[in-house]
Amino acid sequence: MNNIRLAIVLLLVCSIAVGAKSDVTSISSMDILQWERVAAGVWKASIGKKELASMDYARPPKLKALADMGDAEFPFERDATLGQINASGANVRLPLEESEKIYGLGLEFNGINRRGNVYHLKVDHYGGVKGYTHAPVPFYISSKGYGVFVSTARRPSFYVGIGNRKDSKLPPYVDRTTGGSKWSARPVSDAVEASVAGDGLEVYVFGGSNPLEAVRRYNLYCGGGVLPPRWGLGFWHRMHTRSSDSDVLKEVAEFEKRDFPLDVLGLEPGWQSFAYPCSFDWDKTRFPEPKRLLNRLSKKGIKVNLWENPYVAPTSTISEALKPYTASHTVWLGQVPDYTIEAARKVLLDHHQKNHLDIGVSGYKFDEVDGYDVWLWPDHASFPSGHSAVQIRQLYGLMIQDMFMQRFGEMNKRTYGLVRSSNGAASPSGFVIYSDYYDHQGYVTALVNCSLAGVLWTPEIRSARSDEEWLRRFQSVCFSPLVQLNAWSSGKKPWSFPGVTGLVRDVIKLRTRLLPYMYTAFYDYNQRGIPPFRAMVLEAGFDHTEEIIAGKVHGEDNPYAETARLETTDQYMMGPSLLVAPVFAGQKSRKVVLPRGDWYDFYTGEMAGNGGTITIKTKLEQIPLFAKDGGIIPMMSPVNNIVSAKGTIDLEVRHYGRKENTYSLYDDDGETFDYEKGIHSVTGLKVQHLEGELTGTASTSGNQWQSRYGSISWKFMSP
Ligand code: GAL
């Protein structure tokens, strides 16, 4: 094609995609974005060419759930939403009011409010650079209640209220010599601008009257949050990397002897005949009979999870078959498969099916899909699909999650595993992110931020400098999406700090007691897009989350006036009614921000406060937990293994405070996707005042599945 023809084609592509010139003459060089309504409360616009993008990896949107939420208003003046292709690539500009706060932009370990900063979003191992993270998700949420997602495989840059176009509405000029503190090095800007060095991008807007609604619409549009297998919410222990099959059996026996729960056992690199790079084949000396080992563990209900990184060792039995689909460069001298190519996916999946899944492996831990520049392939590497090295790197973790989610789906088996990188559209993925970074406070901040990015995160425990730190970290991880002791290098066991062994056991058991509550919270993630672990900025500040969810709170009454107080990053919500306030080693007291309404101590049922910020004295034996007025919390007896626990499960259902309330307790087979066909049960729990007394009732009707829940004993915690 000669240059003139190319220019005409490009011009056509661009003008079709972005539509007419703006009426907003002040920003005349950009075009008004053309929005298409793609679901209730969700809009999409494209500029330039369609490129490889994270949204390509989403599951089908949950359109009915979105429709059930009702419509939302488009949050911008359409004429003020602009885009263009210029010499730098594709960029969009969306309005931003002076009072708005912006959250999200991925799994950051610091802070929560992204306003007034620049984020170059890059998949990377965490190194302290803004925007370089395991999950640099290009999704942001405004305190006004809408969300914006940029779908791309490039590294997008976000200028969040930073940078002023000369033709935009500028703030007043201030002379630095005489203006004193009024002069600012970052003059306020009236836009969020996002750009990629590529030929195009797609942008989605999620409406809402509060941040939770926007997050819910994003999660539902990506396919709904993951519902893990029930065993995934139990206790995970990863073996030392040099362990053999007999070490595994010894360790399992120790767990039994010491009365510690164990649901998933993780094998680290040493299960393979070669790592790194990886062979993906069992090591014949350490694991001569993997099938036999897995059978023995399966009889105890213990699942096995395998560590891998994607880089292929020359000794691997699939090395030759993958070779045609690999990149120009290696990682740790291993070949790098291009998993945008279907044939490459098939080679890996078929090998894994035959050697791992068919003998009972339950899932994987995909490591090093983030990595530092000095480890991974360079940005100029070539991939056989023709996608750039940057695009493949940015989506590598997402692609691998996607291919295994699909394979497990075909097997009608749910999986739950770990991954070290992710991107947008990952809410339905059964992979939880982890890091080598190990700051306890950063870990809790990440737990807060993951709810704003449609991903799950585990603040896993590996080791500690003291009994107290060991216990505090255990307490935090027990209130997270995946409870894991990762002993690949430390060789630690839950009882490695004898001074606190009893307290560690107690908190793991408390976690298992809360399983009915947690599993139901994940079902809400799946069906209604509500993150099971949530930043306080997603809370209403009201005692009535349901009102917010139903979109009934607007205008003056909007509880988001309290947002500033709720921007705290060291506490979060778990499920509808529990507030978790982790304690860090050395903290003798801590502040807890309570949204409006009455809050009760989870352990005693005593009133803890009404709104406001309280200061509590910490207790070594407890992670501070608070229940909302009316909170209904179903709990079961502790079990040491979820899969093998036999018989009916009797429940203690706790109620906190004085408020009447209802709760839909969810249950299903815990393992398959049959729930998607309606094969599940919902027990309606109701607390009301009858003749001056709080009374609880339960109803199970119309269920297609016989729940294992048995008798219910009601416990009114705040009589
Ligand atoms: C690291 C990973 C650790 C552990 C280790 C094994 O990259 O983050 O959790 O799996 O590899 O070599």
Residues whose N, C-alpha, C, O or C-beta is under 5 A from the ligand:
A	BS01	GAL	P269 D367 D436 W488
